[in-house]
Amino acid sequence: MKRIILGAMLFLNVTALSAQAAEPALERPHWSLELKGGVFIPDIDNWATYYGRRDISEYGGSLAYKITPQIEVGLEGSYIKDKGRGFAPGHGIVTGDVTYELAPLNVFVLVRGVFRDNQVLIPYAGGGWTRMYYREKVQYQGDIKGSTDGYHARAGLQLVLDSMDPRAASNMYRDYGVFHTSLFLEARSIRAMITDLNGTSVNLGGTSWLGGLLFEF
């Protein structure tokens, strides 16, 4: 009888330990945090003529909720700034020194191509609504600022880093609750129209080429 009782207790202990070990695998991340940077290419003719180069530095981030492992909804914000001389897009005229700032705010739906566990390369695509905030500080003429609505689309490729350093991945989960850490590259296009003082429609958007880190928790 004692052997049966001891055997039953041992079986229950092993079962409990197995359940605890399996528990994290049953969990899944519910949030995605992106930190990103890259270049923005404005959809404005002759930009390089007045600003010295075709592209502008861009930095931003996003936070999204995972409805399923494949589908997310979220909010993204970024900041773009350039300095030039001679042309203010909102004016449509030649001026003095100009500081040009954009801050797009994107509400998006994103679909990730997650087909199996431990997938290393994950393609993704998405898009949604954009609120484009803009500001032009023109020498001797003050500031022009405002906002306009538009839309955006983006697509990219995610490289999951977990398998490259399993110990670090385990530590990230234990210490911070991060299930997966990834590098990603993406392209994004924004269209957000305004009308300048000459009555001409101007797209304040353009194309972004971005890279960064993705944390899923």
Buried (B, 14 or more C-beta within 10 A) or exposed (E): EEEEEEEEEEEEEEEEEEEEEEEEEEEEBBBBBBEBBBBBBBBBEEBEEBBEEEBBEBBBBBEBEBEEBBBBBBBBBBBBBBEBEBBBBBBBEEBEEBBBBBBBBBEBBBBBEBEEEEBEEBEBBBBBEBBBBBBBBBEEBEEBEEBBEBBBBBBBBBBBBBEEEEEEBEEBBEEEEBBBBBEBBBEBBBBBEBEBEEEEEBBBBBBBBBEBBBBBB
